[in-house]
Amino acid sequence: MKKQSPKKLQRKTEIVEAAVKVFAEKGFFKAKVSDVAKEAGIADGTVYLHFKNKDDLLIYLFENKMEHILMRFNSQLAESIDPIEKMKLFFQIYFKIIKEDKKLAEVFQVELRQSVKFLKDYHNQKFIDFLNIIGGIIKQGKQDGFFNPELNTNVTKILIFGALDETARQWILGTNSKYSLKEAVDHISSILITGLLIV
């Protein structure tokens, strides 16, 4: 793969940041490439020098942001040894990221679902890597005698992600979400971790 110049990478970063803002405010379906270009302060054609279309931009945005998010999870989780505490920390980091950048969270939680290409044609390795962080904690908990050894790791990691994802989405949308993210962390930690433990 040809290495991109620092200047080109910088321009792509500027376009991505503009896209986050535009997609969050207008919605992916309604947003146009020209809106992103205007937000970035560049000509429409400059966007097309870096991305084939709006879907291509969305996928790059996801991969770029997820790479940093995965690094953050792996770095902070490495500080914890106990699988129970590690799972609690995972929940805390997840909702902290949501709170720190609500526009990006809205793009991830809502707007990604508007792209048919993202949902159908894209091999989402970064999402698999994210799920595998949860799976790794579950496996460690089972091996160390904390979590129920009969748990299906693959099913359980999806179940946990589903709970996190929908709780975050409802908070972002403001739909029946009269709760703080701290309350969400406390409740999810209590309910889900209790379900993982050996009875």
N, C-alpha and C positions, 0 to 999 in steps of 0.2 A: 504494500500500500504506500502510495506516495505521501511523503511527509508534507504537511501544510505549513506555509510560512506563518510567522507570528502575526503579521499584518492581516492575513486571511482569517486566522483563528480569532483575532480581535474583532474583525468585522462580523463574523458569524456569532460571536458572543453578544455583540450589540443588537443584532437582529433577533436573537433568542430572547434577550431581555425585553425588547419591544414587543415580541410576540406574546410573552407571558402576560404583559399588561393588556394588550389588545384582546387576546382570547378570553381573559378573565372578565373584562368589561363588556365586550360585545357578544361573546359566545363564539365558539369555533365555527359553527355553521354560518353565522351571519358575517363574521369577520372576513375581510378581503386582504389579499397580499398588499394592496396599495395602502391599507390602514396600517399595516405593520411597517411598511416603508416610511410612511409619514411620521409614525411614532419614533422611528430610528433616525429620522432626518436624512434619509437617502432616497434616491430615485427607485421606482418600482423595479427597473431592470437590474439594479444591484442585488436585490433579493434573489432574483432568478439566476444570478451568477453563482450563487451558493446553494440554492435549493430548487428542485424541479417544480415543486408546487406547494400548496398549503399543507397537504398531508405529510409531505417529506419534511417540511419545517417542523411540524408537530412531533414527528418521530425523533428527529434530531434533538429537539428540545427535551423530550422525555429522556433519551439516552444520556444526554449531557448532564441534566440535573440529577438523574438517578445515579450516575457514576459518583457524584459528590455525596449524595445521600447514603449510598452503600458504604463508602469510605468512612463516613461519620459513624454509622452504626457499628461497623467492624472495629473501629478505633476505640469507641467508648465502651463497647461490650467486652473488649479484651481486658478491661480493668476489673471485671467482675468474674469470680470463680463459681460461686454458688448458682446453680441453674434457676432456682426460684428468684433470687435477686436479679439475675440476668434477664429473666422474662419480665419482671417488673420494670427494669431499666429500659428494656426494649419498648414497652408501652409508653414510658415517660418520654423517650427520645422521639417516638412517632408523633405524639401529640404536640411536643415542643416544636417540631419542624412545621406542623400544621399552623400553629399559632404565630411562629416567626415570619412566615411568608404566606399570608392568606390568599394572595392572587395566584401563586404557584400551586397552592393546595387546591384551589378551585379548578385550575386547569387539569390537574391530576385526577381529582375526584369526580369532576363533572364533564369537562370539555373533551377529554380523551375518548369518552364514550360516544362522541358525535362523529368520530372518524371511522368510516367503514374499513378503510385500509388498515388502520391501527388494530381494529378488532379482529379482522378476518385474515389479512395477508401478512401481517408483521410477526416475525418470530421474536417474541418478547423475552429475550434472555435475561435482561436486567430484572424483570419482574420475577423470573424463576430464581435468580440469585437472591432476591429479597425474601421470597418464600423460604428459601433454603437456610437463611439465617434463623428464621423461626424454627424450621425443622432441626437445625443443628442444636438449638437449645433444648428442644424436646428430646432428642436422642441422648444428649448429655444427661438430662434429668432422669431418663429411664436407666441409663447405664450406672448412674451414681446412686440409684435406689430412691430417688425423690418422687418420680412420676410413675404412674401406672404402666407397667411393662406391656400390657395388652393394648395400649393405645396404638392406633394406626397413625404413624407419623405424618404421612401424606394427607390424610383426611383432616387430622388435627391442625396442621399448619394452615390449611385453607379455611377451616372453621374460625381459627383465631384471626386470620387476616380479614375474613368477612365481617366479623364483629367490629374490628378496628375501622375498616373502610366505611361501613354504613354509619357508625357513630360519628365519624369525622364528617362524612357527607351531609348528614342531617344538621350538624353544627354549622357547617359552612353555608348551607342553604337557609338556615334559620327556620327550618320546618320542624315544629314540635321539639325544638332543641333548647329548652329552658334549663340548660345546665352548663357549667363551666368545663373546660377541658381537664381541669384538675379533678373534678367530680367524675368525669369519664374515666380517667386513669384509675382512680380509686375503685370504682365499681367494676371495671373490666378486670383489674388485678384480682379483686376479691372473688369474682364469679369464675373467671377462666382458670386462674391458678388453682383454686379449690377443686375444679373439675379434673385437673391434671394429676393431682396428688394420689398416692396410694391410700386407699380407705382402710 
